[in-house]
Amino acid sequence: MLALLFCAFVLPAAADEQVLRRSVLVLHSYGPDFSWTQDEHRGILSVLDSPQVQARYRVEYMDTKFQSSPGYLTQLLELYRAKFSGQRFDGVVVTDNNALDFATRHRTELFPGAFIAACGINDPASIPPGAEGMNIVIERVPHLRTLRAALRQNPGTHTIHVMVDNTLTGRFIRRDFQRQALELPSGVAVNILPVVPLPELIQFALKRQKGEIIYLLVYFQDESGRAYAPNEAPRAIAASSPVPVYVAWDFQMGTGVVGGCILNGEAHGRRAAEVLLDRMAGRRPPAVIDEPLGMAGAVFDYTALKRFGIDLALTPEGAVLLNKPTTFFERHRPVILAALGVIAVLSAIIALLGLNVRKQRRINRNNAEIMALNREMIEMQVELLSTLGQVIETRSRETANHVRRVAAYSGLLGRKYGLPPEEVMLLETVSPMHDVGKIGIPERILNKPSTLSPEEHDVVKHHTVIGHKILHASDHKLLCGARDIALQHHERWDGQGYPCGLKGEEISLLARITALADVYDALSSDRVYKKAWPRDEVLRHLREQSGAMFDPRLVDLFFENLPEIEAIKERLADEGCAGDISCPSGPVPCPLRCGERK
């Protein structure tokens, strides 16, 4: 039994460690400035650098896009002989045809015994002799899907003009395109243009008319040998053409072209690296992988579609639209929905108040009953506001007792300050609403268990203004007090607070009292991002902030009545999930007493 367990667990782990320790060479055909190569490289490293792999690797760029003469390749061979002398690679990832040809020709000398995986290979016919035992990811361009989408978007099209260079890559792409184009409708003519300098292509594009479209494939070099940057031809032709220009690679997007069924180099690189790891782990992936690896569905530029008056309804289902402007609702959806929820609660309160007025008119001869109804409505408002405050605190994983303690501390300080009873009652009622604006702050920020970044802290600061806007629907005394507290409870006595930078008695007294109560309770309680401070540190912090963060008179009243403050803290202490609706567990208890069952 012990032997079986050893084979089942220890040996596979040792095999995985063996893969992790192996050395990999990444050999690119082109230079690091070529965007397609950058995408392939990013895909390869997403696998090799992943936590479960962490392979050791080297990277080499052959830079043969515009220079691939025999003499240049001989110099590369001499360079690699010197660089790789005494080094042995367990695996090699090569990108595009030039690197595949080079690796095939010199695999025995430079990479003896190494597994080799290739990506970005034009088609199976371009795989060189001697590549047996390698794993090849084919760069299959979905020309037919792009052109069918183009014909659907441009009814009445009778001619497709195809632009492609005569490089090795261009020749393979032209041959594959001609094969796929045989399935186009018979009424559509295909015109493959000769390879000419870019200015001549631009002049050709300028003369196109309705009923024609341009399909731009790779155009890196003209017949004279002049080289062009990957996005140079797409940008120039799209800018001059009065008809839509379609493309096939992601590096051509963002240049003014309409789009198409786009290939993505990152997906190719990722697949090749995964295949290489499979080989090194003893698995046997297919020798030739000929499957679409582009971005999901089609990709189109919204601006270009609008420029040519192409109906968005004609884009393929699931198409990605780049540069599409977002609506106001899309940009502010969470805040709007949260605000609507709060407005609904406040509307219910207002509706209840209206109902109370109608009741008062019907029973205006019975003053005692009217007074009783008034008290009932006030109590209901207090309960609704308190409940709403508890819901908001629960959303940020704080207990409902937090807002109860803040209300109790605030009421005590208000009485000791000398506020009249009605003001104390108002303070106790509205202080739980100080953080109502947090309903508009994303939960990922509210519940982040670590220190917030400066950008996240700026987002949280907006809860003061959001709360002010939410409570701005009425000038009722109750909501006015809540509004002032929501907006000003992060202002400081020294004027260094936010959002308005108010100073001293410019800050509402209700907000100054609530701020002191809130900070004391926050520091004394566990939060999702911290543990409660020790009592002595909390009290020392409050003394230090007297005259800076807090009203000095309120701090003095706080310490004069500290025993009563701490009695409230003990009476309303948190007890696990008691009173907290955010963490239910165990069997569901029935909330009704036996006498209440129906």
FIVEXNU-473083 format. One line per field, with one value per residue (C-alpha): residue number from 0; z negated, y, x negated. Coordinates in Angstrom, 1 decimal, padded with zeros to 4 digits, always signed. Layout:
<rs>
seq = c(NUM_...);
z = c(Z_...);
y = c(Y_...);
x = c(X_...);
</rs>
This chain:
<rs>
seq = c(0_1_2_3_4_5_6_7_8_9_10_11_12_13_14_15_16_17_18_19_20_21_22_23_24_25_26_27_28_29_30_31_32_33_34_35_36_37_38_39_40_41_42_43_44_45_46_47_48_49_50_51_52_53_54_55_56_57_58_59_60_61_62_63_64_65_66_67_68_69_70_71_72_73_74_75_76_77_78_79_80_81_82_83_84_85_86_87_88_89_90_91_92_93_94_95_96_97_98_99_100_101_102_103_104_105_106_107_108_109_110_111_112_113_114_115_116_117_118_119_120_121_122_123_124_125_126_127_128_129_130_131_132_133_134_135_136_137_138_139_140_141_142_143_144_145_146_147_148_149_150_151_152_153_154_155_156_157_158_159_160_161_162_163_164_165_166_167_168_169_170_171_172_173_174_175_176_177_178_179_180_181_182_183_184_185_186_187_188_189_190_191_192_193_194_195_196_197_198_199_200_201_202_203_204_205_206_207_208_209_210_211_212_213_214_215_216_217_218_219_220_221_222_223_224_225_226_227_228_229_230_231_232_233_234_235_236_237_238_239_240_241_242_243_244_245_246_247_248_249_250_251_252_253_254_255_256_257_258_259_260_261_262_263_264_265_266_267_268_269_270_271_272_273_274_275_276_277_278_279_280_281_282_283_284_285_286_287_288_289_290_291_292_293_294_295_296_297_298_299_300_301_302_303_304_305_306_307_308_309_310_311_312_313_314_315_316_317_318_319_320_321_322_323_324_325_326_327_328_329_330_331_332_333_334_335_336_337_338_339_340_341_342_343_344_345_346_347_348_349_350_351_352_353_354_355_356_357_358_359_360_361_362_363_364_365_366_367_368_369_370_371_372_373_374_375_376_377_378_379_380_381_382_383_384_385_386_387_388_389_390_391_392_393_394_395_396_397_398_399_400_401_402_403_404_405_406_407_408_409_410_411_412_413_414_415_416_417_418_419_420_421_422_423_424_425_426_427_428_429_430_431_432_433_434_435_436_437_438_439_440_441_442_443_444_445_446_447_448_449_450_451_452_453_454_455_456_457_458_459_460_461_462_463_464_465_466_467_468_469_470_471_472_473_474_475_476_477_478_479_480_481_482_483_484_485_486_487_488_489_490_491_492_493_494_495_496_497_498_499_500_501_502_503_504_505_506_507_508_509_510_511_512_513_514_515_516_517_518_519_520_521_522_523_524_525_526_527_528_529_530_531_532_533_534_535_536_537_538_539_540_541_542_543_544_545_546_547_548_549_550_551_552_553_554_555_556_557_558_559_560_561_562_563_564_565_566_567_568_569_570_571_572_573_574_575_576_577_578_579_580_581_582_583_584_585_586_587_588_589_590_591_592_593_594_595_596_597);
z = c(+000.0_-000.8_+002.5_+004.3_+002.5_+003.4_+007.1_+007.1_+005.4_+005.1_+008.7_+010.5_+008.2_+009.1_+012.8_+012.5_+010.8_+013.6_+016.2_+014.0_+014.0_+017.8_+020.0_+023.0_+025.9_+027.6_+031.1_+033.1_+036.8_+036.6_+034.4_+031.1_+032.8_+034.9_+033.2_+034.4_+032.8_+029.6_+029.4_+029.9_+027.3_+024.8_+025.3_+024.9_+021.6_+020.2_+020.1_+019.2_+016.5_+015.0_+011.2_+012.0_+014.6_+013.9_+016.6_+017.3_+020.8_+023.2_+026.0_+029.4_+032.3_+035.8_+037.3_+040.7_+041.8_+044.2_+044.2_+044.8_+047.3_+047.2_+046.0_+043.1_+042.1_+042.1_+039.8_+037.5_+037.4_+036.4_+033.7_+032.3_+032.3_+030.1_+027.9_+027.3_+027.0_+024.0_+023.4_+024.0_+024.3_+023.3_+025.5_+028.2_+029.2_+032.7_+034.2_+037.9_+040.9_+041.0_+037.5_+038.3_+041.4_+039.5_+036.5_+038.8_+040.8_+037.7_+035.0_+034.7_+034.2_+032.1_+030.3_+030.0_+028.3_+027.7_+028.2_+030.7_+031.1_+033.7_+034.1_+036.8_+039.6_+042.8_+043.9_+043.7_+047.2_+045.8_+043.2_+044.3_+044.8_+041.7_+039.3_+038.3_+034.5_+034.2_+033.2_+035.6_+034.9_+038.3_+038.8_+040.5_+041.7_+041.9_+045.2_+046.2_+042.9_+043.2_+046.8_+046.1_+043.3_+045.6_+048.3_+045.8_+044.5_+048.0_+050.1_+053.8_+053.7_+057.0_+056.7_+053.9_+054.4_+052.6_+051.5_+050.5_+050.8_+052.3_+049.3_+048.2_+045.9_+048.5_+051.1_+048.7_+047.7_+051.3_+052.1_+049.1_+050.0_+053.6_+052.3_+049.9_+052.4_+054.7_+052.3_+052.8_+054.7_+058.5_+059.0_+057.0_+058.8_+057.0_+058.1_+056.6_+057.2_+058.3_+055.8_+056.3_+054.1_+051.4_+053.1_+056.1_+053.8_+052.2_+055.6_+056.5_+053.3_+053.9_+057.2_+055.7_+056.0_+054.4_+055.0_+054.3_+051.1_+050.3_+048.5_+047.2_+046.2_+045.3_+047.1_+045.6_+048.7_+052.4_+055.4_+055.2_+051.7_+049.8_+046.4_+044.6_+040.9_+040.1_+039.7_+042.3_+045.3_+043.3_+042.0_+045.3_+047.4_+044.9_+044.7_+048.5_+049.5_+050.0_+049.6_+046.6_+046.0_+044.3_+042.7_+041.0_+038.2_+034.9_+035.5_+038.4_+036.2_+034.9_+038.2_+039.6_+041.2_+040.7_+039.3_+040.0_+038.5_+036.7_+035.9_+032.6_+032.2_+028.4_+028.8_+031.2_+028.8_+025.9_+027.8_+028.9_+025.3_+024.0_+026.6_+025.8_+022.1_+023.0_+024.9_+022.1_+019.7_+021.8_+023.5_+027.3_+028.7_+032.5_+034.8_+036.8_+035.1_+037.7_+035.9_+035.5_+032.7_+033.3_+031.1_+030.3_+033.4_+035.5_+034.5_+036.0_+035.4_+034.5_+035.9_+039.3_+039.4_+038.8_+041.4_+044.1_+042.9_+042.1_+040.0_+036.7_+037.0_+039.9_+037.8_+037.0_+033.8_+030.9_+032.7_+030.7_+031.3_+030.7_+029.9_+029.3_+027.0_+023.8_+022.7_+019.5_+018.0_+018.9_+017.3_+014.1_+013.9_+010.4_+008.9_+010.8_+009.7_+006.1_+006.1_+007.6_+004.7_+002.1_+003.9_+003.8_+000.0_-000.5_+001.8_-000.4_-003.4_-001.6_-000.5_-004.2_-005.2_-002.5_-003.9_-007.3_-006.1_-004.6_-007.8_-009.8_-007.6_-008.0_-011.8_-012.4_-015.2_-017.3_-018.3_-020.6_-017.7_-015.4_-017.9_-018.3_-014.5_-014.3_-016.9_-015.1_-011.8_-013.4_-015.0_-011.7_-010.0_-012.7_-012.2_-008.4_-008.5_-011.1_-009.1_-005.9_-007.8_-009.0_-005.4_-004.1_-006.8_-006.2_-002.5_-003.6_-006.0_-009.2_-011.8_-012.3_-015.9_-014.4_-013.4_-016.7_-018.7_-016.6_-017.2_-021.0_-021.3_-019.2_-021.4_-024.6_-023.3_-022.0_-025.4_-027.2_-024.7_-025.7_-022.6_-023.2_-023.4_-019.9_-018.4_-020.3_-019.0_-015.4_-015.9_-017.1_-014.2_-011.3_-012.4_-011.2_-007.7_-007.7_-005.2_-003.0_+000.0_-000.3_+001.5_+004.7_+004.0_+005.6_+003.1_+004.3_+002.8_-000.3_-001.3_-000.2_-003.0_-002.5_-002.4_+000.4_+003.3_+003.7_+006.6_+004.6_+001.6_+004.0_+005.1_+001.5_+000.8_+003.3_+000.8_-000.9_+002.2_+003.3_-000.1_+000.2_+003.6_+002.4_-000.5_+001.6_+002.6_-000.3_-002.5_-005.5_-008.7_-009.1_-005.7_-005.9_-009.0_-007.4_-004.3_-006.3_-008.2_-005.0_-003.3_-006.1_-008.5_-006.9_-007.2_-009.8_-012.4_-010.9_-007.4_-005.9_-005.4_-002.4_-000.2_-000.8_-003.1_-005.7_-008.9_-012.5_-013.1_-009.3_-009.8_-011.0_-014.7_-014.0_-011.5_-014.0_-016.7_-014.3_-013.0_-016.5_-017.3_-014.0_-014.3_-017.9_-017.0_-013.8_-015.6_-018.5_-016.2_-013.9_-010.2_-007.0_-006.5_-010.1_-013.7_-016.5_-018.1_-021.8_-024.1_-025.1_-021.4_-020.5_-023.3_-022.6_-019.0_-019.9_-022.2_-019.5_-017.0_-019.3_-017.4_-014.2_-013.1_-015.9_-017.7_-020.9_-023.0_-021.8_-022.6_-026.2_-026.6_-025.3_-027.9_-030.7_-029.9_-029.0_-031.5_-029.9_-026.4_-027.3_-028.9_-025.6_-023.8_-026.1_-025.9_-022.1_-021.6_-018.5_-019.2_-016.1_-013.5_-016.0_-014.3_-011.1_-008.1_-006.0_-007.4_-007.9_-008.5_-010.0_-009.9_-009.1_-012.4_-012.3_-013.5_-014.7_-018.2_-018.8_-019.4_-016.1_-013.9_-011.5);
y = c(+000.0_+002.5_+001.7_+002.5_+005.8_+006.6_+006.0_+007.9_+011.0_+011.3_+010.3_+012.7_+015.5_+014.7_+014.7_+018.1_+019.5_+018.0_+020.1_+023.2_+022.9_+022.6_+025.3_+026.8_+028.9_+031.3_+032.0_+034.7_+035.1_+038.9_+041.8_+042.9_+046.0_+043.9_+044.0_+040.4_+039.1_+041.1_+039.4_+036.0_+036.6_+037.8_+034.6_+032.4_+034.2_+034.0_+030.2_+030.1_+032.7_+031.3_+030.4_+026.7_+026.6_+029.3_+027.9_+029.2_+030.6_+032.7_+034.9_+035.5_+037.6_+036.7_+040.0_+038.5_+040.4_+042.5_+040.8_+037.0_+036.6_+033.4_+035.5_+037.0_+033.6_+032.3_+035.1_+034.2_+030.6_+031.6_+033.9_+031.2_+028.6_+030.9_+031.9_+028.4_+026.7_+024.4_+025.1_+022.5_+023.4_+021.0_+022.8_+025.4_+027.6_+029.2_+031.8_+032.1_+030.4_+031.8_+030.6_+027.3_+026.8_+027.8_+025.6_+022.6_+023.1_+023.3_+021.4_+018.7_+021.1_+023.8_+022.1_+018.4_+016.4_+019.4_+019.3_+022.0_+023.7_+026.4_+028.9_+031.5_+029.0_+030.0_+026.7_+023.0_+023.2_+025.6_+023.1_+022.3_+018.8_+017.6_+019.0_+015.5_+015.2_+018.9_+020.3_+023.0_+025.6_+026.7_+030.4_+029.7_+033.0_+032.9_+034.8_+033.4_+034.4_+038.0_+038.4_+036.9_+039.4_+042.2_+041.3_+041.2_+044.6_+046.0_+044.8_+045.3_+044.7_+043.4_+043.6_+042.7_+044.2_+042.2_+043.8_+041.4_+041.6_+039.0_+038.1_+034.5_+035.1_+037.0_+034.2_+031.6_+033.9_+034.6_+030.9_+030.1_+033.1_+031.9_+028.5_+030.0_+032.6_+029.8_+029.6_+033.2_+034.0_+033.8_+037.4_+038.8_+039.5_+039.1_+041.3_+040.5_+043.6_+043.5_+044.3_+048.1_+050.9_+052.1_+055.5_+053.6_+051.6_+054.8_+056.3_+053.1_+053.2_+056.8_+055.9_+053.1_+053.6_+052.2_+048.5_+047.8_+046.9_+046.4_+043.4_+044.3_+041.4_+041.7_+044.5_+044.7_+045.1_+046.2_+044.8_+047.3_+045.9_+049.0_+047.9_+049.2_+049.1_+046.7_+049.4_+051.8_+050.4_+049.9_+053.4_+055.1_+053.1_+053.3_+057.1_+057.5_+054.9_+056.0_+052.4_+050.0_+048.3_+044.9_+043.2_+039.9_+040.6_+042.4_+044.6_+046.1_+047.3_+050.9_+052.3_+053.3_+049.9_+048.4_+045.1_+041.4_+038.0_+038.8_+036.6_+037.1_+036.4_+036.1_+033.0_+031.4_+031.9_+030.6_+027.5_+026.7_+027.1_+024.8_+022.2_+022.3_+021.8_+018.8_+017.3_+017.8_+016.2_+013.1_+013.7_+013.5_+016.5_+016.6_+017.2_+019.8_+022.0_+023.6_+025.4_+029.0_+030.7_+034.3_+036.6_+035.3_+036.0_+039.1_+042.4_+045.7_+049.4_+051.3_+054.6_+053.0_+051.3_+054.7_+056.4_+054.1_+054.0_+050.3_+049.2_+047.8_+045.1_+043.6_+042.8_+039.1_+037.9_+038.2_+040.6_+042.8_+046.6_+048.7_+052.4_+052.2_+055.2_+054.2_+055.7_+057.8_+054.9_+052.3_+054.6_+055.2_+052.1_+050.9_+054.4_+055.0_+051.7_+052.2_+055.7_+054.5_+051.9_+054.6_+056.9_+054.1_+053.8_+057.5_+057.6_+055.0_+057.2_+060.2_+058.1_+057.1_+060.8_+061.6_+058.9_+060.3_+063.8_+062.3_+060.4_+063.6_+065.4_+062.6_+062.6_+066.3_+066.5_+064.0_+065.6_+062.9_+060.3_+062.7_+063.0_+059.3_+058.8_+061.5_+059.7_+056.4_+057.9_+059.6_+056.3_+054.5_+057.1_+056.6_+052.8_+053.0_+055.4_+053.2_+050.1_+051.7_+052.7_+049.1_+047.8_+050.2_+049.2_+045.5_+046.0_+046.9_+043.9_+046.0_+045.0_+046.7_+047.5_+049.9_+052.4_+051.8_+052.7_+055.8_+056.9_+056.3_+058.0_+061.0_+061.4_+061.3_+063.9_+066.1_+066.1_+066.9_+069.7_+071.2_+070.6_+070.7_+067.3_+067.6_+068.3_+065.3_+063.1_+064.4_+063.6_+060.1_+059.5_+060.8_+059.9_+056.3_+057.7_+059.2_+056.5_+056.2_+057.2_+054.0_+052.3_+053.8_+052.5_+049.1_+046.2_+045.2_+048.4_+048.5_+044.9_+045.0_+043.2_+045.2_+048.9_+050.8_+052.3_+056.1_+055.7_+053.4_+055.9_+058.6_+056.5_+055.9_+059.7_+060.1_+058.5_+061.9_+063.6_+060.6_+060.6_+064.3_+063.8_+060.8_+062.8_+066.0_+065.0_+066.9_+069.9_+068.1_+068.8_+065.2_+064.8_+068.1_+067.0_+063.6_+065.4_+067.7_+064.7_+062.6_+065.4_+066.8_+063.9_+063.7_+067.4_+068.3_+071.0_+072.3_+072.5_+069.6_+067.3_+066.5_+067.1_+070.9_+071.7_+073.3_+074.5_+074.9_+075.9_+076.1_+072.4_+071.4_+070.6_+067.4_+066.3_+067.2_+065.1_+062.2_+062.3_+061.8_+059.0_+057.3_+057.4_+056.2_+053.2_+052.4_+052.4_+050.3_+047.7_+045.0_+045.9_+043.8_+045.5_+045.8_+044.6_+046.8_+049.1_+048.7_+051.0_+053.1_+053.7_+054.8_+057.3_+058.6_+059.1_+061.1_+063.4_+063.9_+064.9_+067.4_+070.7_+068.9_+066.4_+067.0_+069.9_+070.4_+071.0_+067.8_+065.8_+067.3_+066.3_+062.8_+062.2_+063.8_+061.2_+058.3_+055.8_+056.4_+056.1_+052.7_+051.5_+052.1_+050.3_+047.3_+047.3_+047.3_+045.1_+042.9_+039.2_+037.2_+037.4_+038.6_+041.4_+041.0_+039.8_+039.3_+036.0_+033.5_+029.8_+026.7_+025.5_+028.2_+029.2_+030.2_+033.8_+033.4_+032.5_+029.6_+032.1_+033.8_+030.8_+030.7);
x = c(+000.0_-002.8_-004.5_-001.2_-000.9_-004.5_-003.9_-000.6_-001.7_-005.5_-006.5_-004.0_-005.2_-008.8_-007.9_-006.3_-009.4_-011.5_-009.4_-009.7_-013.5_-013.9_-015.4_-013.4_-014.6_-012.1_-013.3_-011.4_-011.6_-011.2_-012.3_-010.9_-009.4_-007.0_-003.6_-002.6_-005.8_-005.1_-001.7_-003.1_-005.8_-003.2_-001.2_-004.3_-005.4_-001.8_-002.5_-006.2_-005.9_-002.7_-003.0_-002.6_-005.4_-008.0_-010.3_-013.8_-014.0_-016.1_-014.7_-016.4_-015.1_-016.3_-015.0_-014.5_-011.3_-013.3_-016.7_-016.9_-019.7_-021.8_-024.8_-022.7_-021.5_-025.0_-026.1_-023.2_-024.2_-027.8_-026.4_-024.1_-026.9_-029.0_-026.1_-024.7_-028.1_-028.0_-024.3_-021.6_-017.9_-015.1_-012.5_-012.4_-009.4_-009.8_-007.5_-006.7_-008.2_-011.7_-012.5_-010.9_-013.1_-016.2_-015.5_-014.7_-017.9_-020.2_-018.2_-020.8_-023.7_-022.0_-019.2_-020.1_-017.4_-015.1_-011.4_-010.3_-006.9_-006.2_-003.4_-002.4_-003.1_-001.4_+000.1_-000.8_-002.4_-005.0_-006.3_-009.9_-011.2_-013.0_-010.4_-009.3_-008.7_-007.9_-004.5_-003.2_-000.4_+000.9_+001.8_+005.1_+006.6_+010.5_+010.7_+014.0_+015.7_+014.3_+015.5_+019.0_+019.4_+018.2_+020.7_+023.5_+022.5_+022.2_+025.1_+024.6_+020.8_+019.6_+015.8_+013.3_+009.8_+007.1_+003.8_+001.0_-002.8_-005.2_-007.2_-007.3_-004.4_-002.5_-002.9_-001.5_+001.4_+002.2_+002.4_+004.6_+006.9_+007.3_+008.4_+011.0_+012.2_+013.6_+016.6_+017.5_+020.8_+020.3_+021.5_+018.6_+015.3_+012.0_+009.1_+005.7_+003.6_-000.1_-002.7_-003.4_-004.8_-002.5_-001.8_-000.4_+001.9_+003.1_+003.9_+005.8_+007.8_+008.7_+010.5_+012.7_+016.5_+019.7_+020.0_+016.3_+014.4_+010.8_+009.3_+005.9_+003.7_+000.0_-001.9_-005.3_-007.4_-006.9_-008.7_-011.5_-012.4_-011.1_-009.9_-006.8_-005.8_-003.0_-000.4_-001.7_+000.2_+003.5_+003.4_+002.6_+005.1_+007.9_+007.5_+007.6_+010.2_+013.9_+014.9_+014.6_+011.2_+011.2_+008.3_+007.3_+004.8_+005.2_+002.1_+004.0_+006.8_+007.0_+005.8_+009.2_+010.0_+013.4_+012.2_+012.9_+012.4_+009.2_+006.2_+004.5_+000.8_+001.1_+003.4_+000.9_-002.0_-000.1_+001.0_-002.6_-004.0_-001.2_-002.0_-005.7_-005.0_-002.8_-005.7_-008.1_-005.6_-005.4_-002.1_-001.5_+000.3_+001.1_-001.9_+000.1_+002.7_+004.8_+007.7_+008.9_+007.0_+008.2_+010.2_+013.7_+015.8_+015.4_+013.8_+015.0_+014.2_+017.3_+015.9_+015.2_+018.6_+020.3_+018.0_+019.3_+022.9_+022.8_+025.8_+024.6_+027.4_+025.4_+022.4_+022.0_+023.6_+021.2_+018.9_+016.5_+017.0_+013.9_+014.1_+017.9_+018.8_+020.5_+023.8_+024.2_+026.1_+023.4_+020.7_+022.6_+024.9_+023.9_+024.4_+027.7_+029.2_+028.1_+029.5_+032.8_+033.0_+032.5_+035.0_+037.5_+037.0_+037.3_+040.4_+042.0_+041.3_+042.8_+045.8_+046.3_+046.1_+048.7_+050.9_+050.5_+051.7_+054.8_+055.5_+055.1_+057.6_+060.1_+059.8_+059.1_+061.8_+059.9_+056.6_+055.5_+055.7_+053.9_+051.0_+050.8_+050.6_+047.9_+045.8_+046.3_+045.1_+042.1_+041.1_+041.6_+039.3_+036.7_+036.9_+036.7_+033.7_+032.0_+032.7_+031.4_+028.2_+027.8_+028.3_+025.6_+023.1_+023.9_+023.0_+019.5_+019.4_+019.9_+022.4_+025.7_+024.6_+022.0_+024.7_+026.6_+023.5_+022.8_+026.3_+026.0_+022.6_+023.9_+027.0_+025.0_+022.5_+025.4_+027.1_+023.8_+023.2_+026.5_+028.7_+032.4_+034.2_+035.7_+032.2_+030.8_+033.6_+032.9_+029.2_+029.8_+032.2_+030.1_+026.5_+026.9_+027.3_+023.7_+022.4_+025.5_+023.3_+021.4_+024.2_+022.7_+019.2_+018.2_+018.1_+014.7_+013.4_+015.6_+014.7_+011.0_+009.1_+005.9_+004.9_+006.6_+004.6_+004.7_+007.1_+009.4_+009.3_+010.4_+013.3_+014.4_+014.2_+017.1_+019.5_+019.9_+021.2_+023.2_+025.0_+025.7_+027.3_+029.3_+030.8_+031.3_+034.9_+036.6_+036.1_+037.7_+035.8_+035.0_+033.5_+031.7_+029.9_+029.1_+027.8_+025.5_+024.0_+023.6_+021.7_+019.6_+018.7_+015.2_+014.5_+011.8_+011.7_+008.4_+009.9_+007.9_+010.9_+013.1_+015.1_+015.4_+012.4_+014.7_+013.0_+014.1_+017.7_+018.3_+018.9_+022.4_+022.4_+024.4_+021.6_+018.8_+020.5_+021.2_+017.6_+016.1_+018.6_+017.9_+014.1_+014.1_+016.3_+014.4_+011.0_+012.5_+014.1_+012.8_+013.2_+012.6_+009.3_+008.0_+008.3_+009.7_+007.1_+006.2_+008.3_+005.3_+004.2_+007.7_+008.0_+004.5_+005.4_+008.5_+006.5_+003.9_+006.6_+008.3_+008.2_+006.9_+009.5_+012.1_+013.8_+011.8_+014.9_+016.4_+013.2_+013.2_+016.9_+016.0_+013.4_+015.5_+018.2_+015.9_+017.5_+020.9_+019.4_+017.8_+021.0_+022.8_+019.9_+020.3_+024.1_+024.2_+021.1_+021.0_+021.6_+020.4_+023.2_+025.8_+027.7_+025.7_+027.7_+024.6_+023.4_+026.3_+025.4_+026.8_+030.5_+033.0_+034.9_+038.5_+038.8_+042.4_+043.3_+045.8_+048.7_+048.0_+048.3_+051.3);
</rs>
